[in-house]
Amino acid sequence: MFKPFTLQAYFGIAAVLAVMLALPVLSSDPYLMHVMVLAMIFGIFASAWNLVAGFAGLKTFGHHAFFGLGAYGSALLSIHMGLSPWITLWLGGLIAAAAGLLIGTPILRIRSMPHVAIVTLGFAEIVRICIANFSDLTRGEMGLWGIPQFNGFSLPLVGNVAFGPADKVSFYYLALALSVLMLIIITHMMRSKTGLAMLAMRDSEDAAESLGVNLTQMKLMVFGLSAFIVGVAGAFYAHYLSILTPNSVVGIDLMISIIAMVLVGGLGTVSGPLVGALVLTVLIEAMRDIESYRMLGYGLLIVVIVMYLPRGLVTIRERLFPRPQE
């Protein structure tokens, strides 16, 4: 179970949140807001994958399937049924969770992690091929466009809040709210008895089972929750960009990027995936001018961090300011 937060940790969390809230006031540059929105979307995705891989020890490589199902599910419900994106956002998460439970029921009974990884990767490829081939519904590789954006509303002391191509600040604050909600859910879970059971299962399934942990039930619960969070992130991504293609949301490149973000930030930590998502998303955008060497620099950074900071960037503070031994 996680150690109680220290006063220093609470001050750190408050400071980061204050900076994030004040960022649009300091600079509302649309490009900066766009990069930050993408970083938070991928941060939510990375945190959800870290929940199953870093905390529960389930090495699944097909979570991009849930991102795509949430994105296309929310978009299609909004387009064809006229539902508000505020509703389809959560329905997309439920669609992804249902798919996660459906595929997880037979797969997660397998104790061989390599087999779980390959089967989940194959499931994601099946989802991508289906989306690409059901062109009458999804428009396939041509792309699904015309996805409705969130309806605006009014807030006291703020006024009208609109969501559109020119209203990046509104999307920024909505992405921030979703990130904070996801962080609260994961932190609360990991500080509970369920979190302790998850860590025990990760360290030794046999030992956890001998202590009364129902491994199948625990794996399905974590897998379903993770799929739901990823599905919500995918749904938000769809209504933010208003266009989807199979490769953009269910491509293997996306999953590789998410895994890299978790490893760079810190596998098995709460803040690591968010840090990794921010660093790598900003890095990719910063190196757009050197297209020929962008991926080379991207890969070099990952190699250096994994070699010299195997537990991720979040351990820098521990190395610079080690806690005194009790």
Protein Blocks (a to p, Z undefined) as FASTA:
>chain_A
ZZdddfklmmmmmmmmmmmmmmmmmoccfklmmmmmmmmmmmmmmmmmmmmmmmnopacf
klmmmmmmmmmmmmmmmmmnopafklmmmmmmmmmmmmmmmmmmmmmmpmblklmmmmmm
mmmmmmmmmmmmmmmlnopmnopehiacddddddehklpadddfklmmlmmmmmmmmmmm
mmmmmmmmmmmmklmmmmmmmmomklmmmnopafklmmmmmmmmmmmmmmmmmmmmmmmn
opacfklmmcfklmmmmmmmmmmnoghiaklmmmmmmmmmmmmmmmmmmmmlmmmmmmmm
mmmmmmmmmnojklmmmmmmccddZZ
